[in-house]
Amino acid sequence: MKEYRVCRPSPAGPVALAVLVIFLVGHSHGSLADDYQFETSTFMRDTTYRRPEHLAADSDPSGAEAQVNIAWERSHTGKWFIEEQRYGGDAVVGGIAKDDPITIERGLKILRWGFEQQQPDGSFNCPDSFHSTSFFVEAAAHACLLLDASPSAARYSEAIDWIKPRLLQAALWMMEPSVETQGRRGNAPYAHRRYLVAAAFGETGVLAGDSSLIEHSKDYILEGLHLQDPSGYNPEKGGYDCSYHAVGLIYAERYYDIVAAGELKRQLYNMLQKGDAWLASRVLPDGTIDPTGNTRTGEGQEKSRNGAVKTINYGSTYRSFYRWSLISGDQNYAGLANQVFAGEAIYKRQIGK
């Protein structure tokens, strides 16, 4: 059995953590230090996390996040989605990156509200429950891993310990055959969901020390690898969609850094190399992204949970490029990440945001 270790950094910071983890587990294993380095990088602090007060800011004092869940919290009627609580994970990680305890605590409160809605069997009684739960499980696992590896770990150890068994129960519910069979059926047209579910299982397995979850996550990675088009895109609804392709790369790169080992890591590297190159081909000289031919976003094809038309996910695109620059050592992708970040402002003006 492979050994997966999560180590807390010394006061020397992320570089010391990287050296320590490499010493303990070797180059063939996933390294939380690589993920920590990415999430706390100057690039991430200046882009995704530049305004920590805006992370998961659409929350109720109760901890309910997003208008659909806030409305449900007040009446307990209508629809709600556990996936909306995943933004608490962004707040936790952004708070770590910016050394902002207020943002960390807001994120933990949002995650806690989500787990307070958990049913005795580990599920969440909301529509599209397998897919919605996979978002939340991944976000909570990632937030706890980073928080446990941060200098603030001792301060938040009680919160992590409260979340961990509930998170494990949710992941094990997802693995129940009747639940997973239905979930796989719903996920079939969407390649990015293979990497989302793999990350949810794999990261929870690393956090909880559950090797069965880590082993099970590999099935989803292999399935995703098999789906990649020879040109490099990961298909969505029978074609390509650069926005959801970028989302899938985010989860695949996170899995690569934290969970993947050995031959699977090598295969995942090859997919990411082709996938980021294909995504780069969609970037225009001004940093905007060409949505032509997308199956799901950018041309009014689909609406989100709140009824808004889905737009292009610039954040996932520049994050994917920057992390790939760290994984591959190709600094051209760091430059491309900055180009897309600048292009996002142009895009928002174009769509009136």
Contacts in CASP RR format, 6 or more apart in sequence:
PFRMAT RR
TARGET T0000
AUTHOR 0000-0000-0000
METHOD contacts of the structure
MODEL  1
MKEYRVCRPSPAGPVALAVLVIFLVGHSHGSLADDYQFETSTFMRDTTYR
RPEHLAADSDPSGAEAQVNIAWERSHTGKWFIEEQRYGGDAVVGGIAKDD
PITIERGLKILRWGFEQQQPDGSFNCPDSFHSTSFFVEAAAHACLLLDAS
PSAARYSEAIDWIKPRLLQAALWMMEPSVETQGRRGNAPYAHRRYLVAAA
FGETGVLAGDSSLIEHSKDYILEGLHLQDPSGYNPEKGGYDCSYHAVGLI
YAERYYDIVAAGELKRQLYNMLQKGDAWLASRVLPDGTIDPTGNTRTGEG
QEKSRNGAVKTINYGSTYRSFYRWSLISGDQNYAGLANQVFAGEAIYKRQ
IGK
1 211 0 8 1.000
2 29 0 8 1.000
2 211 0 8 1.000
2 214 0 8 1.000
2 261 0 8 1.000
3 25 0 8 1.000
3 29 0 8 1.000
4 25 0 8 1.000
4 29 0 8 1.000
4 30 0 8 1.000
4 205 0 8 1.000
4 206 0 8 1.000
4 209 0 8 1.000
4 211 0 8 1.000
4 214 0 8 1.000
4 259 0 8 1.000
5 21 0 8 1.000
5 24 0 8 1.000
5 25 0 8 1.000
6 32 0 8 1.000
6 145 0 8 1.000
6 148 0 8 1.000
6 149 0 8 1.000
6 206 0 8 1.000
6 207 0 8 1.000
7 17 0 8 1.000
7 20 0 8 1.000
7 21 0 8 1.000
7 24 0 8 1.000
7 32 0 8 1.000
7 33 0 8 1.000
7 149 0 8 1.000
8 17 0 8 1.000
8 148 0 8 1.000
8 149 0 8 1.000
8 150 0 8 1.000
8 151 0 8 1.000
8 153 0 8 1.000
9 16 0 8 1.000
9 17 0 8 1.000
9 20 0 8 1.000
9 36 0 8 1.000
9 149 0 8 1.000
9 150 0 8 1.000
9 151 0 8 1.000
10 16 0 8 1.000
10 17 0 8 1.000
10 20 0 8 1.000
11 151 0 8 1.000
13 151 0 8 1.000
14 33 0 8 1.000
14 36 0 8 1.000
14 37 0 8 1.000
14 40 0 8 1.000
15 37 0 8 1.000
17 32 0 8 1.000
17 33 0 8 1.000
17 36 0 8 1.000
17 149 0 8 1.000
18 31 0 8 1.000
18 33 0 8 1.000
18 34 0 8 1.000
18 36 0 8 1.000
18 37 0 8 1.000
20 33 0 8 1.000
21 31 0 8 1.000
21 32 0 8 1.000
21 33 0 8 1.000
22 31 0 8 1.000
22 33 0 8 1.000
25 31 0 8 1.000
28 261 0 8 1.000
28 262 0 8 1.000
28 265 0 8 1.000
29 261 0 8 1.000
29 262 0 8 1.000
30 256 0 8 1.000
30 257 0 8 1.000
30 258 0 8 1.000
30 259 0 8 1.000
30 260 0 8 1.000
30 261 0 8 1.000
30 265 0 8 1.000
31 257 0 8 1.000
31 258 0 8 1.000
32 145 0 8 1.000
32 146 0 8 1.000
32 149 0 8 1.000
32 206 0 8 1.000
32 257 0 8 1.000
32 258 0 8 1.000
33 149 0 8 1.000
34 257 0 8 1.000
34 258 0 8 1.000
34 326 0 8 1.000
34 327 0 8 1.000
35 142 0 8 1.000
35 145 0 8 1.000
35 146 0 8 1.000
35 254 0 8 1.000
35 257 0 8 1.000
35 258 0 8 1.000
36 146 0 8 1.000
36 149 0 8 1.000
36 150 0 8 1.000
37 326 0 8 1.000
38 44 0 8 1.000
38 257 0 8 1.000
38 322 0 8 1.000
38 323 0 8 1.000
38 326 0 8 1.000
39 93 0 8 1.000
39 94 0 8 1.000
39 96 0 8 1.000
39 97 0 8 1.000
39 146 0 8 1.000
40 96 0 8 1.000
40 97 0 8 1.000
41 322 0 8 1.000
41 326 0 8 1.000
43 322 0 8 1.000
43 334 0 8 1.000
43 337 0 8 1.000
43 338 0 8 1.000
44 94 0 8 1.000
44 97 0 8 1.000
44 319 0 8 1.000
44 322 0 8 1.000
45 97 0 8 1.000
45 98 0 8 1.000
47 315 0 8 1.000
47 318 0 8 1.000
47 319 0 8 1.000
47 337 0 8 1.000
47 341 0 8 1.000
48 94 0 8 1.000
48 315 0 8 1.000
48 319 0 8 1.000
49 55 0 8 1.000
49 93 0 8 1.000
49 94 0 8 1.000
49 95 0 8 1.000
49 97 0 8 1.000
49 98 0 8 1.000
52 91 0 8 1.000
52 94 0 8 1.000
52 95 0 8 1.000
52 98 0 8 1.000
52 100 0 8 1.000
52 102 0 8 1.000
52 103 0 8 1.000
53 102 0 8 1.000
53 103 0 8 1.000
55 87 0 8 1.000
55 88 0 8 1.000
55 90 0 8 1.000
55 91 0 8 1.000
55 94 0 8 1.000
55 95 0 8 1.000
55 103 0 8 1.000
55 106 0 8 1.000
55 107 0 8 1.000
56 65 0 8 1.000
56 87 0 8 1.000
56 88 0 8 1.000
56 89 0 8 1.000
56 90 0 8 1.000
56 91 0 8 1.000
56 106 0 8 1.000
56 107 0 8 1.000
56 110 0 8 1.000
58 65 0 8 1.000
58 66 0 8 1.000
58 67 0 8 1.000
58 70 0 8 1.000
58 87 0 8 1.000
59 65 0 8 1.000
59 66 0 8 1.000
59 70 0 8 1.000
59 106 0 8 1.000
59 109 0 8 1.000
59 110 0 8 1.000
60 69 0 8 1.000
60 70 0 8 1.000
60 73 0 8 1.000
62 73 0 8 1.000
62 113 0 8 1.000
63 73 0 8 1.000
63 109 0 8 1.000
63 110 0 8 1.000
63 112 0 8 1.000
63 113 0 8 1.000
64 70 0 8 1.000
64 72 0 8 1.000
64 73 0 8 1.000
64 85 0 8 1.000
64 110 0 8 1.000
64 113 0 8 1.000
65 84 0 8 1.000
65 85 0 8 1.000
65 87 0 8 1.000
65 88 0 8 1.000
65 110 0 8 1.000
65 113 0 8 1.000
66 81 0 8 1.000
66 84 0 8 1.000
66 87 0 8 1.000
66 305 0 8 1.000
66 306 0 8 1.000
67 306 0 8 1.000
68 79 0 8 1.000
68 80 0 8 1.000
68 81 0 8 1.000
68 84 0 8 1.000
68 305 0 8 1.000
68 306 0 8 1.000
69 80 0 8 1.000
69 81 0 8 1.000
69 84 0 8 1.000
69 85 0 8 1.000
71 78 0 8 1.000
71 80 0 8 1.000
72 78 0 8 1.000
72 79 0 8 1.000
72 80 0 8 1.000
73 80 0 8 1.000
73 113 0 8 1.000
79 126 0 8 1.000
79 127 0 8 1.000
80 117 0 8 1.000
80 126 0 8 1.000
81 126 0 8 1.000
81 127 0 8 1.000
81 128 0 8 1.000
81 132 0 8 1.000
81 305 0 8 1.000
82 114 0 8 1.000
82 117 0 8 1.000
82 124 0 8 1.000
82 126 0 8 1.000
82 129 0 8 1.000
82 132 0 8 1.000
82 133 0 8 1.000
82 135 0 8 1.000
82 136 0 8 1.000
83 131 0 8 1.000
83 132 0 8 1.000
83 133 0 8 1.000
83 135 0 8 1.000
83 136 0 8 1.000
83 305 0 8 1.000
84 305 0 8 1.000
85 110 0 8 1.000
85 111 0 8 1.000
85 113 0 8 1.000
85 114 0 8 1.000
85 136 0 8 1.000
85 139 0 8 1.000
86 135 0 8 1.000
86 136 0 8 1.000
86 138 0 8 1.000
86 139 0 8 1.000
86 140 0 8 1.000
87 107 0 8 1.000
87 110 0 8 1.000
87 139 0 8 1.000
88 106 0 8 1.000
88 107 0 8 1.000
88 108 0 8 1.000
88 110 0 8 1.000
88 111 0 8 1.000
88 139 0 8 1.000
88 143 0 8 1.000
89 107 0 8 1.000
89 110 0 8 1.000
89 111 0 8 1.000
89 139 0 8 1.000
89 140 0 8 1.000
89 142 0 8 1.000
89 143 0 8 1.000
90 107 0 8 1.000
90 139 0 8 1.000
91 103 0 8 1.000
91 104 0 8 1.000
91 106 0 8 1.000
91 107 0 8 1.000
91 110 0 8 1.000
92 103 0 8 1.000
92 104 0 8 1.000
92 107 0 8 1.000
92 108 0 8 1.000
92 111 0 8 1.000
92 143 0 8 1.000
92 146 0 8 1.000
92 147 0 8 1.000
93 142 0 8 1.000
93 143 0 8 1.000
93 146 0 8 1.000
94 100 0 8 1.000
94 103 0 8 1.000
94 104 0 8 1.000
95 101 0 8 1.000
95 103 0 8 1.000
95 104 0 8 1.000
96 104 0 8 1.000
96 146 0 8 1.000
96 147 0 8 1.000
96 150 0 8 1.000
96 152 0 8 1.000
101 152 0 8 1.000
101 155 0 8 1.000
104 147 0 8 1.000
104 152 0 8 1.000
104 156 0 8 1.000
107 143 0 8 1.000
108 143 0 8 1.000
108 156 0 8 1.000
108 159 0 8 1.000
111 139 0 8 1.000
111 140 0 8 1.000
111 143 0 8 1.000
111 163 0 8 1.000
112 159 0 8 1.000
112 162 0 8 1.000
112 163 0 8 1.000
114 124 0 8 1.000
114 136 0 8 1.000
115 140 0 8 1.000
115 163 0 8 1.000
115 166 0 8 1.000
115 167 0 8 1.000
115 170 0 8 1.000
117 124 0 8 1.000
117 125 0 8 1.000
118 124 0 8 1.000
118 166 0 8 1.000
118 169 0 8 1.000
118 170 0 8 1.000
119 125 0 8 1.000
121 173 0 8 1.000
122 166 0 8 1.000
122 169 0 8 1.000
122 170 0 8 1.000
122 172 0 8 1.000
122 173 0 8 1.000
123 129 0 8 1.000
123 133 0 8 1.000
123 170 0 8 1.000
123 173 0 8 1.000
123 179 0 8 1.000
124 132 0 8 1.000
124 133 0 8 1.000
124 136 0 8 1.000
124 170 0 8 1.000
126 132 0 8 1.000
130 174 0 8 1.000
130 179 0 8 1.000
130 180 0 8 1.000
130 182 0 8 1.000
130 183 0 8 1.000
130 186 0 8 1.000
130 187 0 8 1.000
131 183 0 8 1.000
131 186 0 8 1.000
131 187 0 8 1.000
131 193 0 8 1.000
133 170 0 8 1.000
133 173 0 8 1.000
133 174 0 8 1.000
134 174 0 8 1.000
134 193 0 8 1.000
134 196 0 8 1.000
134 197 0 8 1.000
134 200 0 8 1.000
135 196 0 8 1.000
135 200 0 8 1.000
136 170 0 8 1.000
137 167 0 8 1.000
137 170 0 8 1.000
137 171 0 8 1.000
137 174 0 8 1.000
137 200 0 8 1.000
137 204 0 8 1.000
138 196 0 8 1.000
138 199 0 8 1.000
138 200 0 8 1.000
138 203 0 8 1.000
138 251 0 8 1.000
140 163 0 8 1.000
140 167 0 8 1.000
141 167 0 8 1.000
141 171 0 8 1.000
141 200 0 8 1.000
141 202 0 8 1.000
141 203 0 8 1.000
141 204 0 8 1.000
141 205 0 8 1.000
141 206 0 8 1.000
141 207 0 8 1.000
142 199 0 8 1.000
142 203 0 8 1.000
142 254 0 8 1.000
142 258 0 8 1.000
144 160 0 8 1.000
144 163 0 8 1.000
144 164 0 8 1.000
144 167 0 8 1.000
144 207 0 8 1.000
145 203 0 8 1.000
145 206 0 8 1.000
145 207 0 8 1.000
145 258 0 8 1.000
147 153 0 8 1.000
147 156 0 8 1.000
147 159 0 8 1.000
147 160 0 8 1.000
148 157 0 8 1.000
148 160 0 8 1.000
148 207 0 8 1.000
153 160 0 8 1.000
164 207 0 8 1.000
164 208 0 8 1.000
167 204 0 8 1.000
167 207 0 8 1.000
167 208 0 8 1.000
168 204 0 8 1.000
168 205 0 8 1.000
168 208 0 8 1.000
168 210 0 8 1.000
171 200 0 8 1.000
171 201 0 8 1.000
171 204 0 8 1.000
171 205 0 8 1.000
171 208 0 8 1.000
171 210 0 8 1.000
171 213 0 8 1.000
172 213 0 8 1.000
173 179 0 8 1.000
174 180 0 8 1.000
174 197 0 8 1.000
174 200 0 8 1.000
174 201 0 8 1.000
175 201 0 8 1.000
175 213 0 8 1.000
175 216 0 8 1.000
187 193 0 8 1.000
187 194 0 8 1.000
187 197 0 8 1.000
189 236 0 8 1.000
189 237 0 8 1.000
189 238 0 8 1.000
190 236 0 8 1.000
190 237 0 8 1.000
190 244 0 8 1.000
191 224 0 8 1.000
191 227 0 8 1.000
191 228 0 8 1.000
191 234 0 8 1.000
191 235 0 8 1.000
191 236 0 8 1.000
191 245 0 8 1.000
191 248 0 8 1.000
192 234 0 8 1.000
192 236 0 8 1.000
192 244 0 8 1.000
192 245 0 8 1.000
192 247 0 8 1.000
192 248 0 8 1.000
192 251 0 8 1.000
194 220 0 8 1.000
194 221 0 8 1.000
194 223 0 8 1.000
194 224 0 8 1.000
194 227 0 8 1.000
195 220 0 8 1.000
195 221 0 8 1.000
195 224 0 8 1.000
195 248 0 8 1.000
195 249 0 8 1.000
195 251 0 8 1.000
195 252 0 8 1.000
195 255 0 8 1.000
196 247 0 8 1.000
196 248 0 8 1.000
196 251 0 8 1.000
197 217 0 8 1.000
197 220 0 8 1.000
198 217 0 8 1.000
198 218 0 8 1.000
198 220 0 8 1.000
198 221 0 8 1.000
198 251 0 8 1.000
198 252 0 8 1.000
198 255 0 8 1.000
198 259 0 8 1.000
199 217 0 8 1.000
199 251 0 8 1.000
199 252 0 8 1.000
199 254 0 8 1.000
199 255 0 8 1.000
199 259 0 8 1.000
200 217 0 8 1.000
201 213 0 8 1.000
201 214 0 8 1.000
201 216 0 8 1.000
201 217 0 8 1.000
201 220 0 8 1.000
202 213 0 8 1.000
202 214 0 8 1.000
202 217 0 8 1.000
202 255 0 8 1.000
202 258 0 8 1.000
202 259 0 8 1.000
203 254 0 8 1.000
203 255 0 8 1.000
203 258 0 8 1.000
203 259 0 8 1.000
204 210 0 8 1.000
204 213 0 8 1.000
205 211 0 8 1.000
205 213 0 8 1.000
205 214 0 8 1.000
205 217 0 8 1.000
206 214 0 8 1.000
206 258 0 8 1.000
206 259 0 8 1.000
214 259 0 8 1.000
217 255 0 8 1.000
217 259 0 8 1.000
218 264 0 8 1.000
221 252 0 8 1.000
221 255 0 8 1.000
221 260 0 8 1.000
221 264 0 8 1.000
221 268 0 8 1.000
222 264 0 8 1.000
224 234 0 8 1.000
224 271 0 8 1.000
225 267 0 8 1.000
225 268 0 8 1.000
225 271 0 8 1.000
227 234 0 8 1.000
227 235 0 8 1.000
228 234 0 8 1.000
228 271 0 8 1.000
228 274 0 8 1.000
228 275 0 8 1.000
229 235 0 8 1.000
229 240 0 8 1.000
231 278 0 8 1.000
232 274 0 8 1.000
232 275 0 8 1.000
232 277 0 8 1.000
232 278 0 8 1.000
233 239 0 8 1.000
233 240 0 8 1.000
233 242 0 8 1.000
233 245 0 8 1.000
233 275 0 8 1.000
233 278 0 8 1.000
233 279 0 8 1.000
234 245 0 8 1.000
234 248 0 8 1.000
234 249 0 8 1.000
234 271 0 8 1.000
234 275 0 8 1.000
236 244 0 8 1.000
236 245 0 8 1.000
236 295 0 8 1.000
236 296 0 8 1.000
237 295 0 8 1.000
237 296 0 8 1.000
238 295 0 8 1.000
239 295 0 8 1.000
240 293 0 8 1.000
240 294 0 8 1.000
240 295 0 8 1.000
241 294 0 8 1.000
241 295 0 8 1.000
241 296 0 8 1.000
241 297 0 8 1.000
242 279 0 8 1.000
242 282 0 8 1.000
242 289 0 8 1.000
242 290 0 8 1.000
242 291 0 8 1.000
242 294 0 8 1.000
242 297 0 8 1.000
242 312 0 8 1.000
242 317 0 8 1.000
243 289 0 8 1.000
243 291 0 8 1.000
243 294 0 8 1.000
243 296 0 8 1.000
243 297 0 8 1.000
243 298 0 8 1.000
243 310 0 8 1.000
243 311 0 8 1.000
243 312 0 8 1.000
243 313 0 8 1.000
243 316 0 8 1.000
243 317 0 8 1.000
244 296 0 8 1.000
244 297 0 8 1.000
244 313 0 8 1.000
245 275 0 8 1.000
245 278 0 8 1.000
245 279 0 8 1.000
246 279 0 8 1.000
246 313 0 8 1.000
246 315 0 8 1.000
246 316 0 8 1.000
246 317 0 8 1.000
246 320 0 8 1.000
247 313 0 8 1.000
247 316 0 8 1.000
248 316 0 8 1.000
249 272 0 8 1.000
249 275 0 8 1.000
249 276 0 8 1.000
249 279 0 8 1.000
249 316 0 8 1.000
249 320 0 8 1.000
249 324 0 8 1.000
250 316 0 8 1.000
250 319 0 8 1.000
250 320 0 8 1.000
250 323 0 8 1.000
252 268 0 8 1.000
252 271 0 8 1.000
252 272 0 8 1.000
253 272 0 8 1.000
253 320 0 8 1.000
253 323 0 8 1.000
253 324 0 8 1.000
253 327 0 8 1.000
255 268 0 8 1.000
256 265 0 8 1.000
256 268 0 8 1.000
256 269 0 8 1.000
256 272 0 8 1.000
256 327 0 8 1.000
257 323 0 8 1.000
257 327 0 8 1.000
260 268 0 8 1.000
269 327 0 8 1.000
272 324 0 8 1.000
272 327 0 8 1.000
272 328 0 8 1.000
273 328 0 8 1.000
276 320 0 8 1.000
276 321 0 8 1.000
276 324 0 8 1.000
276 333 0 8 1.000
279 317 0 8 1.000
279 320 0 8 1.000
279 321 0 8 1.000
280 321 0 8 1.000
280 333 0 8 1.000
280 336 0 8 1.000
282 289 0 8 1.000
282 290 0 8 1.000
283 289 0 8 1.000
283 290 0 8 1.000
283 317 0 8 1.000
283 336 0 8 1.000
283 339 0 8 1.000
283 340 0 8 1.000
284 290 0 8 1.000
286 343 0 8 1.000
286 346 0 8 1.000
287 339 0 8 1.000
287 340 0 8 1.000
287 342 0 8 1.000
287 343 0 8 1.000
287 346 0 8 1.000
288 343 0 8 1.000
288 346 0 8 1.000
288 347 0 8 1.000
288 350 0 8 1.000
289 312 0 8 1.000
289 314 0 8 1.000
289 317 0 8 1.000
289 340 0 8 1.000
289 347 0 8 1.000
291 297 0 8 1.000
291 298 0 8 1.000
291 299 0 8 1.000
291 312 0 8 1.000
293 299 0 8 1.000
294 301 0 8 1.000
295 301 0 8 1.000
296 302 0 8 1.000
296 310 0 8 1.000
297 310 0 8 1.000
297 311 0 8 1.000
297 312 0 8 1.000
297 313 0 8 1.000
298 309 0 8 1.000
298 310 0 8 1.000
298 311 0 8 1.000
298 312 0 8 1.000
300 309 0 8 1.000
300 310 0 8 1.000
301 310 0 8 1.000
302 309 0 8 1.000
302 310 0 8 1.000
303 309 0 8 1.000
303 310 0 8 1.000
304 310 0 8 1.000
311 347 0 8 1.000
311 351 0 8 1.000
312 347 0 8 1.000
314 340 0 8 1.000
314 341 0 8 1.000
314 343 0 8 1.000
314 344 0 8 1.000
314 347 0 8 1.000
315 340 0 8 1.000
315 341 0 8 1.000
315 344 0 8 1.000
317 340 0 8 1.000
318 336 0 8 1.000
318 337 0 8 1.000
318 338 0 8 1.000
318 340 0 8 1.000
318 341 0 8 1.000
318 344 0 8 1.000
319 337 0 8 1.000
321 333 0 8 1.000
321 334 0 8 1.000
321 335 0 8 1.000
321 336 0 8 1.000
321 337 0 8 1.000
321 340 0 8 1.000
322 333 0 8 1.000
322 334 0 8 1.000
322 337 0 8 1.000
324 330 0 8 1.000
324 333 0 8 1.000
325 331 0 8 1.000
325 332 0 8 1.000
325 333 0 8 1.000
325 334 0 8 1.000
325 335 0 8 1.000
325 337 0 8 1.000
END
